[in-house]
Amino acid sequence: SRVEFHDCKLSGVSFVDASIKDVLFTGTNICYANFNNAKISNLIVLNSNLSESSFYEVDIKNISFEGNKFYRTEFLKTKLEGVDFTNSDINGIILDNYSMNKIKVNMFQCRYLIGNLGVEVVD
């Protein structure tokens, strides 16, 4: 069974050291949330705002993001391999090299991420 949050305000919530399993967030404000050291599996986040949230050393398995906002959201020391960001707004996202490894982004997002590394892309 899945726990579902629809159009909720969870701004500033602390999920530090939490175990999050089989959860759906839809249209939810999850700004300023702290997921540090959490264990997350089977999570779906749709059309939600995770701006300025923190994911530090998070253990992630089977996570899906669709149509979300990640402005100034930090993913540090969090293995995101295979996570698809192509339909989300990642402008301002903060990723270390470990977290960025093998994420899925579209061409526009790729240029943004490369620019954050100090690389100039020329047409």
Secondary structure by P-SEA (a helix, b strand, c coil): cbbbbccccccccccccccccbbbbccccccccccccbbbcbbbbcccccccccccccccccccccccccccccccccccccccccccccccccccccccccccccaaaaaaaaaaacccccc
